Amino acid sequence: MEALNPKYTNKINRLYKLHCQYENLLDEHLRVWDTEDEYSASGYRKKERQDRKEEKLFNRLFLIKEKLPKKECINFNKQYVKLTGHISII
C-alpha cells in the first residue's frame, strides 16, 4: 500500500496489516459459532473473550486512522478495495 505522502507510508502499511488481522479474527470467530452454542455458560465466556479481542484490535485501527489526514484515509480505502475487493471498515 502506498501513501500519498511518504511520511505516512509506515502508518498506512500498519493500518493495512491490522485491518487484515481484524478481518481474519472476525472470520475465525464466526466459524467458532457454527459449531458452538453461544447461549451455554462456556459459550458466553468465549463470546466475551472474543468481543474483547475484537474491540481491542478495532481500537488500535481507529487510533491509527485518527492520526492520518482525511486524504490518506480516502486513498487507503481506494487501495483496499482494489486489493481485496471489499470495503474497508474504517
C-alpha positions in Angstrom: 0.0 0.0 0.0 1.3 3.4 -0.9 0.6 6.7 0.9 0.2 9.9 -0.9 2.7 11.5 1.4 5.7 9.2 2.0 5.7 10.4 5.6 2.6 8.3 6.2 3.7 5.1 4.4 4.5 3.3 7.6 1.1 4.1 9.2 -0.7 3.0 6.1 1.1 -0.3 6.0 0.4 -0.8 9.7 -3.2 0.0 9.2 -3.5 -2.5 6.3 -1.8 -5.2 8.4 -4.1 -4.6 11.4 -7.2 -4.4 9.1 -6.3 -7.9 7.7 -5.8 -9.2 11.2 -9.2 -7.8 12.2 -11.0 -9.4 9.2 -9.3 -12.7 9.9 -10.3 -12.5 13.6 -13.9 -11.9 12.7 -14.0 -14.8 10.3 -12.4 -17.1 12.9 -14.9 -16.1 15.5 -17.8 -16.7 13.1 -16.5 -20.1 12.3 -16.5 -21.0 16.0 -20.2 -20.2 16.3 -21.0 -22.6 13.5 -20.3 -25.4 16.0 -20.6 -23.8 19.5 -23.7 -22.9 21.4 -23.4 -19.2 22.2 -26.0 -19.4 25.0 -24.2 -22.0 27.1 -22.1 -21.0 30.1 -18.8 -21.8 28.3 -20.1 -20.2 25.1 -20.9 -17.0 26.9 -17.4 -16.7 28.3 -15.9 -17.5 24.9 -18.1 -14.8 23.3 -17.0 -12.3 25.9 -13.3 -13.0 25.3 -13.8 -12.7 21.5 -15.6 -9.4 21.9 -12.8 -8.0 24.0 -10.2 -9.1 21.3 -12.2 -7.6 18.5 -12.7 -4.3 20.4 -9.0 -4.1 21.3 -7.9 -4.6 17.7 -10.6 -2.2 16.4 -9.5 0.5 18.8 -5.9 0.1 17.5 -7.1 0.5 14.0 -9.2 3.6 14.9 -6.2 5.2 16.7 -4.0 4.9 13.6 -6.8 6.2 11.4 -7.2 9.2 13.6 -3.6 10.2 13.2 -3.9 10.1 9.4 -5.1 13.0 7.3 -8.5 12.6 5.6 -6.9 12.4 2.2 -4.7 9.5 3.3 -7.8 7.6 4.7 -9.6 8.0 1.4 -6.6 6.8 -0.5 -6.3 3.8 1.8 -9.9 2.9 1.3 -9.5 3.1 -2.5 -6.4 0.9 -2.4 -8.0 -1.5 0.0 -11.0 -2.0 -2.3 -8.6 -2.7 -5.2 -6.6 -5.2 -3.3 -9.3 -7.1 -1.5 -12.5 -6.4 -3.5 -14.5 -5.4 -0.4 -14.9 -2.1 1.5 -12.8 -1.2 4.5 -14.4 -1.0 7.9 -12.7 2.4 8.7 
